[in-house]
Amino acid sequence: MAESAEHHDSGKQNQPKTMESSDLFQGARTILIRHDGQVYMLRITGRNKLILQK
């Protein structure tokens, strides 16, 4: 039995949003993210990994 369009669309809303890191960083190596009154630093390491620090 096929899923209804309404059921199918509601499932898409629960999936995580995907963004490119280049869109977030825009050429920088570090960005600050404010969440719930706290500031976090997200940075790209020399080995091209991501590190999130409070």
Summary of the structure (lengths in Angstrom):
residues: 54
radius of gyration: 17.0
end to end distance: 48.1
largest distance: 50.9
contacts: 81
relative contact order: 0.14
helix: 26%
strand: 31%
